[in-house]
Structure formats: C-alpha cells, structure tokens
C-alpha cells in the first residue's frame, strides 16, 4: 500500500530484495516538507480554535518532519512551537475560567 504520490518521471521506485517497491528519497523529502507546512498552519489556526486537537497534531507533524530531515526546518520548528503554544493557551484559559474547557 502506497501512502505517497507516485514517483515522477525523473525518480523511479526501486525494487528491493524482498520484492516490495521502495519509495524514492525525493518523495519522502517532499512529504516531510508538506508535514512541516501543515504543522505550521495547524499550529497557527489552533491558537484561535480547537487548540486541544490541533496543538497535538501540529506537534506530532513537526516532530515527524524534523525526524525525516525536512528542508523546511524553520517552518517545522515554528509548527512545533505553535503546537506547544496552543496547549499553553488552553491551560491558561482553563485556569482563568476554572473549568475543563474555555469559552469567550
């Protein structure tokens, strides 16, 4: 089962000794770059709405993008920081309201 886009005409999938298709390294880097951008956007949106969901997702995506060696390292670090900030904002509003959730 392939979870990535098919290889372009310049990169081809190689067949390993086990007979399964390996994904070309360029596709993996492109996926990591996409994850870095997604973590940044989700972290930014999470400051306003649904921070209990979007914060942890942004943290995980940024961590995976950094682990895979993204070319957009700065954006992944910003996504990581914004995901942590999402959770801190949630905790601050929960402490201010003395409830488990927060509202305006």
MARGU-454404 format. One record per atom (N, C-alpha, C, O): atom name; residue in three letters; x, y, z. Coordinates in steps of 0.1 Angstrom, whole numbers. Layout:
! MARGU-454404
+-------+-------+-------+-------+-------+
: torse : vexse :    xx :    yy :    zz :
+-------+-------+-------+-------+-------+
:    CA :   ala :     X :     Y :     Z :
...
+-------+-------+-------+-------+-------+
! end
This chain:
! MARGU-454404
+-------+-------+-------+-------+-------+
: torse : vexse :    xx :    yy :    zz :
+-------+-------+-------+-------+-------+
:     N :   unk :     8 :   -12 :     0 :
:    CA :   unk :     0 :     0 :     0 :
:     C :   unk :     9 :    12 :     0 :
:     O :   unk :    18 :    14 :     9 :
:     N :   unk :     7 :    21 :    -9 :
:    CA :   unk :    15 :    34 :   -10 :
:     C :   unk :     7 :    45 :    -5 :
:     O :   unk :    -5 :    47 :    -9 :
:     N :   unk :    13 :    53 :     4 :
:    CA :   unk :     7 :    64 :    10 :
:     C :   unk :    12 :    77 :     4 :
:     O :   unk :     8 :    88 :     8 :
:     N :   unk :    21 :    76 :    -5 :
:    CA :   unk :    27 :    88 :   -11 :
:     C :   unk :    23 :    89 :   -26 :
:     O :   unk :    18 :    80 :   -32 :
:     N :   unk :    26 :   101 :   -31 :
:    CA :   unk :    23 :   103 :   -46 :
:     C :   unk :    32 :    94 :   -54 :
:     O :   unk :    43 :    91 :   -50 :
:     N :   unk :    27 :    90 :   -66 :
:    CA :   unk :    36 :    82 :   -74 :
:     C :   unk :    48 :    90 :   -78 :
:     O :   unk :    49 :   102 :   -79 :
:     N :   unk :    59 :    82 :   -81 :
:    CA :   unk :    72 :    88 :   -84 :
:     C :   unk :    71 :    95 :   -98 :
:     O :   unk :    64 :    91 :  -107 :
:     N :   unk :    78 :   107 :   -99 :
:    CA :   unk :    77 :   114 :  -111 :
:     C :   unk :    86 :   107 :  -122 :
:     O :   unk :    92 :    97 :  -119 :
:     N :   unk :    87 :   113 :  -134 :
:    CA :   unk :    94 :   106 :  -144 :
:     C :   unk :   109 :   107 :  -142 :
:     O :   unk :   117 :    99 :  -147 :
:     N :   unk :   114 :   117 :  -133 :
:    CA :   unk :   128 :   117 :  -130 :
:     C :   unk :   132 :   108 :  -119 :
:     O :   unk :   144 :   104 :  -119 :
:     N :   unk :   123 :   104 :  -111 :
:    CA :   unk :   127 :    95 :  -100 :
:     C :   unk :   118 :    82 :  -102 :
:     O :   unk :   106 :    83 :  -105 :
:     N :   unk :   124 :    71 :  -100 :
:    CA :   unk :   117 :    58 :  -102 :
:     C :   unk :   118 :    50 :   -89 :
:     O :   unk :   127 :    52 :   -81 :
:     N :   unk :   108 :    42 :   -87 :
:    CA :   unk :   108 :    33 :   -75 :
:     C :   unk :   117 :    21 :   -77 :
:     O :   unk :   117 :    15 :   -88 :
:     N :   unk :   125 :    18 :   -68 :
:    CA :   unk :   134 :     7 :   -69 :
:     C :   unk :   128 :    -6 :   -62 :
:     O :   unk :   120 :    -4 :   -53 :
:     N :   unk :   132 :   -17 :   -67 :
:    CA :   unk :   127 :   -30 :   -61 :
:     C :   unk :   138 :   -35 :   -52 :
:     O :   unk :   149 :   -37 :   -57 :
:     N :   unk :   134 :   -38 :   -40 :
:    CA :   unk :   144 :   -43 :   -31 :
:     C :   unk :   145 :   -58 :   -32 :
:     O :   unk :   138 :   -64 :   -40 :
:     N :   unk :   153 :   -64 :   -24 :
:    CA :   unk :   155 :   -78 :   -24 :
:     C :   unk :   143 :   -86 :   -19 :
:     O :   unk :   141 :   -98 :   -23 :
:     N :   unk :   134 :   -79 :   -12 :
:    CA :   unk :   122 :   -86 :    -7 :
:     C :   unk :   111 :   -86 :   -17 :
:     O :   unk :   100 :   -92 :   -15 :
:     N :   unk :   113 :   -78 :   -28 :
:    CA :   unk :   103 :   -78 :   -39 :
:     C :   unk :    92 :   -67 :   -37 :
:     O :   unk :    83 :   -66 :   -45 :
:     N :   unk :    94 :   -58 :   -27 :
:    CA :   unk :    85 :   -47 :   -25 :
:     C :   unk :    91 :   -34 :   -31 :
:     O :   unk :   103 :   -33 :   -32 :
:     N :   unk :    82 :   -25 :   -35 :
:    CA :   unk :    86 :   -13 :   -41 :
:     C :   unk :    91 :    -3 :   -30 :
:     O :   unk :    83 :    -1 :   -20 :
:     N :   unk :   102 :     3 :   -31 :
:    CA :   unk :   107 :    13 :   -22 :
:     C :   unk :   104 :    27 :   -28 :
:     O :   unk :   104 :    29 :   -40 :
:     N :   unk :   100 :    36 :   -19 :
:    CA :   unk :    97 :    50 :   -23 :
:     C :   unk :   110 :    57 :   -25 :
:     O :   unk :   119 :    56 :   -18 :
:     N :   unk :   110 :    65 :   -36 :
:    CA :   unk :   122 :    73 :   -39 :
:     C :   unk :   125 :    83 :   -28 :
:     O :   unk :   115 :    88 :   -23 :
:     N :   unk :   138 :    86 :   -25 :
:    CA :   unk :   141 :    96 :   -15 :
:     C :   unk :   135 :   110 :   -17 :
:     O :   unk :   131 :   117 :    -7 :
:     N :   unk :   133 :   114 :   -29 :
:    CA :   unk :   128 :   127 :   -32 :
:     C :   unk :   113 :   128 :   -28 :
:     O :   unk :   109 :   139 :   -23 :
:     N :   unk :   106 :   117 :   -29 :
:    CA :   unk :    92 :   117 :   -25 :
:     C :   unk :    91 :   118 :    -9 :
:     O :   unk :    82 :   125 :    -4 :
:     N :   unk :   100 :   111 :    -2 :
:    CA :   unk :   100 :   112 :    12 :
:     C :   unk :   103 :   126 :    17 :
:     O :   unk :    97 :   131 :    27 :
:     N :   unk :   112 :   133 :    11 :
:    CA :   unk :   116 :   147 :    14 :
:     C :   unk :   104 :   156 :    12 :
:     O :   unk :   101 :   165 :    20 :
:     N :   unk :    97 :   154 :     0 :
:    CA :   unk :    86 :   162 :    -3 :
:     C :   unk :    75 :   160 :     7 :
:     O :   unk :    68 :   170 :    11 :
:     N :   unk :    73 :   148 :    12 :
:    CA :   unk :    63 :   145 :    22 :
:     C :   unk :    67 :   152 :    35 :
:     O :   unk :    58 :   158 :    42 :
:     N :   unk :    79 :   152 :    39 :
:    CA :   unk :    84 :   158 :    51 :
:     C :   unk :    82 :   174 :    50 :
:     O :   unk :    79 :   180 :    60 :
:     N :   unk :    84 :   179 :    38 :
:    CA :   unk :    82 :   194 :    36 :
:     C :   unk :    67 :   197 :    38 :
:     O :   unk :    64 :   207 :    44 :
:     N :   unk :    59 :   189 :    33 :
:    CA :   unk :    44 :   191 :    34 :
:     C :   unk :    40 :   190 :    49 :
:     O :   unk :    31 :   197 :    53 :
:     N :   unk :    46 :   181 :    56 :
:    CA :   unk :    43 :   179 :    70 :
:     C :   unk :    47 :   192 :    78 :
:     O :   unk :    40 :   196 :    87 :
:     N :   unk :    59 :   197 :    75 :
:    CA :   unk :    63 :   209 :    81 :
:     C :   unk :    54 :   221 :    79 :
:     O :   unk :    51 :   228 :    89 :
:     N :   unk :    49 :   223 :    67 :
:    CA :   unk :    40 :   233 :    64 :
:     C :   unk :    27 :   231 :    71 :
:     O :   unk :    21 :   240 :    76 :
:     N :   unk :    22 :   218 :    71 :
:    CA :   unk :     9 :   215 :    77 :
:     C :   unk :    10 :   218 :    92 :
:     O :   unk :     0 :   223 :    98 :
:     N :   unk :    21 :   214 :    99 :
:    CA :   unk :    22 :   217 :   113 :
:     C :   unk :    22 :   232 :   116 :
:     O :   unk :    16 :   236 :   126 :
:     N :   unk :    29 :   240 :   108 :
:    CA :   unk :    28 :   254 :   110 :
:     C :   unk :    14 :   260 :   108 :
:     O :   unk :    10 :   267 :   117 :
:     N :   unk :     7 :   255 :    98 :
:    CA :   unk :    -7 :   260 :    96 :
:     C :   unk :   -16 :   256 :   107 :
:     O :   unk :   -24 :   264 :   112 :
:     N :   unk :   -15 :   243 :   111 :
:    CA :   unk :   -24 :   238 :   121 :
:     C :   unk :   -21 :   244 :   135 :
:     O :   unk :   -30 :   247 :   143 :
:     N :   unk :    -8 :   247 :   137 :
:    CA :   unk :    -5 :   254 :   150 :
:     C :   unk :   -10 :   268 :   150 :
:     O :   unk :   -14 :   273 :   161 :
:     N :   unk :    -9 :   275 :   139 :
:    CA :   unk :   -14 :   289 :   138 :
:     C :   unk :   -29 :   289 :   140 :
:     O :   unk :   -34 :   298 :   147 :
:     N :   unk :   -36 :   281 :   133 :
:    CA :   unk :   -51 :   280 :   134 :
:     C :   unk :   -55 :   276 :   148 :
:     O :   unk :   -65 :   280 :   153 :
:     N :   unk :   -47 :   267 :   154 :
:    CA :   unk :   -50 :   262 :   167 :
:     C :   unk :   -49 :   272 :   178 :
:     O :   unk :   -55 :   270 :   189 :
:     N :   unk :   -43 :   283 :   176 :
:    CA :   unk :   -43 :   294 :   186 :
:     C :   unk :   -57 :   300 :   187 :
:     O :   unk :   -60 :   306 :   198 :
:     N :   unk :   -65 :   299 :   177 :
:    CA :   unk :   -78 :   305 :   177 :
:     C :   unk :   -89 :   295 :   180 :
:     O :   unk :   -98 :   298 :   188 :
:     N :   unk :   -89 :   283 :   174 :
:    CA :   unk :  -100 :   274 :   175 :
:     C :   unk :   -94 :   260 :   177 :
:     O :   unk :   -83 :   257 :   172 :
:     N :   unk :  -101 :   251 :   184 :
:    CA :   unk :   -98 :   237 :   185 :
:     C :   unk :   -84 :   234 :   189 :
:     O :   unk :   -77 :   225 :   184 :
:     N :   unk :   -78 :   242 :   199 :
:    CA :   unk :   -64 :   240 :   202 :
:     C :   unk :   -62 :   227 :   209 :
:     O :   unk :   -50 :   222 :   209 :
:     N :   unk :   -72 :   221 :   215 :
:    CA :   unk :   -70 :   208 :   222 :
:     C :   unk :   -67 :   197 :   212 :
:     O :   unk :   -61 :   187 :   215 :
:     N :   unk :   -72 :   199 :   199 :
:    CA :   unk :   -70 :   189 :   189 :
:     C :   unk :   -58 :   193 :   180 :
:     O :   unk :   -49 :   185 :   177 :
:     N :   unk :   -58 :   206 :   175 :
:    CA :   unk :   -48 :   210 :   166 :
:     C :   unk :   -34 :   211 :   171 :
:     O :   unk :   -24 :   209 :   164 :
:     N :   unk :   -33 :   214 :   184 :
:    CA :   unk :   -20 :   216 :   191 :
:     C :   unk :   -12 :   203 :   190 :
:     O :   unk :    -1 :   203 :   185 :
:     N :   unk :   -18 :   192 :   195 :
:    CA :   unk :   -10 :   179 :   195 :
:     C :   unk :    -7 :   174 :   181 :
:     O :   unk :     3 :   168 :   178 :
:     N :   unk :   -17 :   177 :   171 :
:    CA :   unk :   -14 :   173 :   158 :
:     C :   unk :    -3 :   180 :   152 :
:     O :   unk :     6 :   175 :   145 :
:     N :   unk :    -2 :   193 :   155 :
:    CA :   unk :     9 :   202 :   150 :
:     C :   unk :    22 :   197 :   156 :
:     O :   unk :    33 :   197 :   149 :
:     N :   unk :    22 :   193 :   168 :
:    CA :   unk :    35 :   188 :   175 :
:     C :   unk :    40 :   176 :   168 :
:     O :   unk :    51 :   174 :   166 :
:     N :   unk :    30 :   166 :   166 :
:    CA :   unk :    34 :   153 :   160 :
:     C :   unk :    39 :   155 :   146 :
:     O :   unk :    49 :   149 :   142 :
:     N :   unk :    32 :   163 :   138 :
:    CA :   unk :    36 :   165 :   124 :
:     C :   unk :    50 :   172 :   123 :
:     O :   unk :    58 :   168 :   115 :
:     N :   unk :    52 :   182 :   132 :
:    CA :   unk :    65 :   189 :   132 :
:     C :   unk :    76 :   179 :   136 :
:     O :   unk :    87 :   179 :   131 :
:     N :   unk :    74 :   171 :   146 :
:    CA :   unk :    84 :   161 :   151 :
:     C :   unk :    87 :   151 :   140 :
:     O :   unk :    99 :   147 :   138 :
:     N :   unk :    77 :   146 :   133 :
:    CA :   unk :    80 :   136 :   122 :
:     C :   unk :    87 :   143 :   110 :
:     O :   unk :    96 :   137 :   104 :
:     N :   unk :    83 :   156 :   107 :
:    CA :   unk :    90 :   163 :    96 :
:     C :   unk :   105 :   165 :   100 :
:     O :   unk :   114 :   164 :    91 :
:     N :   unk :   108 :   169 :   112 :
:    CA :   unk :   122 :   171 :   117 :
:     C :   unk :   129 :   157 :   117 :
:     O :   unk :   141 :   157 :   113 :
:     N :   unk :   123 :   147 :   121 :
:    CA :   unk :   129 :   134 :   121 :
:     C :   unk :   132 :   129 :   107 :
:     O :   unk :   143 :   122 :   105 :
:     N :   unk :   124 :   132 :    97 :
:    CA :   unk :   126 :   128 :    83 :
:     C :   unk :   136 :   137 :    76 :
:     O :   unk :   140 :   134 :    65 :
:     N :   unk :   140 :   148 :    82 :
:    CA :   unk :   150 :   157 :    76 :
:     C :   unk :   144 :   166 :    66 :
:     O :   unk :   149 :   166 :    54 :
:     N :   unk :   134 :   174 :    70 :
:    CA :   unk :   128 :   183 :    60 :
:     C :   unk :   137 :   194 :    56 :
:     O :   unk :   146 :   198 :    64 :
:     N :   unk :   135 :   199 :    44 :
:    CA :   unk :   143 :   211 :    40 :
:     C :   unk :   137 :   224 :    46 :
:     O :   unk :   144 :   234 :    47 :
:     N :   unk :   125 :   223 :    51 :
:    CA :   unk :   119 :   235 :    58 :
:     C :   unk :   119 :   233 :    73 :
:     O :   unk :   109 :   233 :    80 :
:     N :   unk :   131 :   232 :    78 :
:    CA :   unk :   134 :   230 :    92 :
:     C :   unk :   128 :   242 :   101 :
:     O :   unk :   122 :   239 :   111 :
:     N :   unk :   129 :   254 :    96 :
:    CA :   unk :   124 :   265 :   103 :
:     C :   unk :   109 :   265 :   105 :
:     O :   unk :   104 :   268 :   115 :
:     N :   unk :   103 :   261 :    94 :
:    CA :   unk :    88 :   261 :    95 :
:     C :   unk :    83 :   249 :   104 :
:     O :   unk :    73 :   251 :   111 :
:     N :   unk :    91 :   238 :   104 :
:    CA :   unk :    87 :   227 :   113 :
:     C :   unk :    89 :   231 :   127 :
:     O :   unk :    81 :   228 :   136 :
:     N :   unk :   100 :   239 :   130 :
:    CA :   unk :   102 :   244 :   144 :
:     C :   unk :    92 :   254 :   148 :
:     O :   unk :    87 :   254 :   160 :
:     N :   unk :    87 :   262 :   139 :
:    CA :   unk :    76 :   271 :   142 :
:     C :   unk :    63 :   263 :   145 :
:     O :   unk :    56 :   267 :   154 :
:     N :   unk :    61 :   253 :   137 :
:    CA :   unk :    49 :   245 :   139 :
:     C :   unk :    50 :   238 :   153 :
:     O :   unk :    40 :   237 :   160 :
:     N :   unk :    62 :   233 :   157 :
:    CA :   unk :    63 :   227 :   170 :
:     C :   unk :    61 :   238 :   181 :
:     O :   unk :    54 :   235 :   191 :
:     N :   unk :    66 :   249 :   179 :
:    CA :   unk :    64 :   260 :   189 :
:     C :   unk :    50 :   264 :   190 :
:     O :   unk :    45 :   267 :   201 :
:     N :   unk :    43 :   266 :   179 :
:    CA :   unk :    29 :   270 :   179 :
:     C :   unk :    20 :   259 :   185 :
:     O :   unk :    10 :   262 :   191 :
:     N :   unk :    24 :   246 :   182 :
:    CA :   unk :    16 :   235 :   188 :
:     C :   unk :    17 :   235 :   203 :
:     O :   unk :     7 :   233 :   210 :
:     N :   unk :    29 :   238 :   208 :
:    CA :   unk :    31 :   239 :   223 :
:     C :   unk :    23 :   251 :   228 :
:     O :   unk :    17 :   251 :   239 :
:     N :   unk :    24 :   262 :   221 :
:    CA :   unk :    17 :   274 :   225 :
:     C :   unk :     2 :   272 :   225 :
:     O :   unk :    -5 :   277 :   234 :
:     N :   unk :    -3 :   264 :   216 :
:    CA :   unk :   -18 :   260 :   216 :
:     C :   unk :   -22 :   254 :   229 :
:     O :   unk :   -32 :   258 :   235 :
:     N :   unk :   -14 :   245 :   234 :
:    CA :   unk :   -17 :   238 :   246 :
:     C :   unk :   -15 :   247 :   258 :
:     O :   unk :   -23 :   246 :   268 :
:     N :   unk :    -5 :   256 :   258 :
:    CA :   unk :    -3 :   266 :   269 :
:     C :   unk :   -15 :   276 :   269 :
:     O :   unk :   -19 :   279 :   280 :
:     N :   unk :   -20 :   280 :   258 :
:    CA :   unk :   -32 :   289 :   258 :
:     C :   unk :   -44 :   282 :   263 :
:     O :   unk :   -51 :   288 :   271 :
:     N :   unk :   -46 :   269 :   260 :
:    CA :   unk :   -57 :   261 :   265 :
:     C :   unk :   -56 :   260 :   281 :
:     O :   unk :   -66 :   262 :   288 :
:     N :   unk :   -44 :   257 :   286 :
:    CA :   unk :   -42 :   256 :   300 :
:     C :   unk :   -44 :   270 :   307 :
:     O :   unk :   -51 :   270 :   318 :
:     N :   unk :   -40 :   281 :   301 :
:    CA :   unk :   -42 :   294 :   307 :
:     C :   unk :   -57 :   298 :   307 :
:     O :   unk :   -61 :   303 :   318 :
:     N :   unk :   -64 :   295 :   297 :
:    CA :   unk :   -78 :   298 :   297 :
:     C :   unk :   -86 :   289 :   306 :
:     O :   unk :   -95 :   293 :   313 :
:     N :   unk :   -82 :   276 :   307 :
:    CA :   unk :   -88 :   267 :   317 :
:     C :   unk :   -86 :   272 :   331 :
:     O :   unk :   -95 :   271 :   340 :
:     N :   unk :   -74 :   277 :   334 :
:    CA :   unk :   -71 :   282 :   348 :
:     C :   unk :   -79 :   295 :   351 :
:     O :   unk :   -83 :   297 :   362 :
:     N :   unk :   -80 :   303 :   341 :
:    CA :   unk :   -87 :   316 :   343 :
:     C :   unk :  -102 :   313 :   345 :
:     O :   unk :  -109 :   320 :   353 :
:     N :   unk :  -108 :   303 :   338 :
:    CA :   unk :  -122 :   301 :   339 :
:     C :   unk :  -125 :   290 :   350 :
:     O :   unk :  -137 :   289 :   354 :
:     N :   unk :  -115 :   283 :   355 :
:    CA :   unk :  -117 :   273 :   365 :
:     C :   unk :  -126 :   262 :   360 :
:     O :   unk :  -134 :   256 :   367 :
:     N :   unk :  -125 :   259 :   347 :
:    CA :   unk :  -133 :   248 :   341 :
:     C :   unk :  -123 :   239 :   332 :
:     O :   unk :  -112 :   242 :   331 :
:     N :   unk :  -129 :   228 :   327 :
:    CA :   unk :  -121 :   219 :   319 :
:     C :   unk :  -120 :   225 :   305 :
:     O :   unk :  -110 :   221 :   298 :
:     N :   unk :  -129 :   233 :   300 :
:    CA :   unk :  -129 :   239 :   287 :
:     C :   unk :  -129 :   254 :   289 :
:     O :   unk :  -132 :   259 :   300 :
:     N :   unk :  -127 :   261 :   278 :
:    CA :   unk :  -128 :   276 :   278 :
:     C :   unk :  -137 :   281 :   268 :
:     O :   unk :  -139 :   275 :   257 :
:     N :   unk :  -142 :   293 :   270 :
:    CA :   unk :  -151 :   299 :   261 :
:     C :   unk :  -150 :   314 :   263 :
:     O :   unk :  -145 :   319 :   273 :
:     N :   unk :  -155 :   322 :   253 :
:    CA :   unk :  -154 :   337 :   254 :
:     C :   unk :  -165 :   342 :   262 :
:     O :   unk :  -166 :   355 :   263 :
+-------+-------+-------+-------+-------+
! end
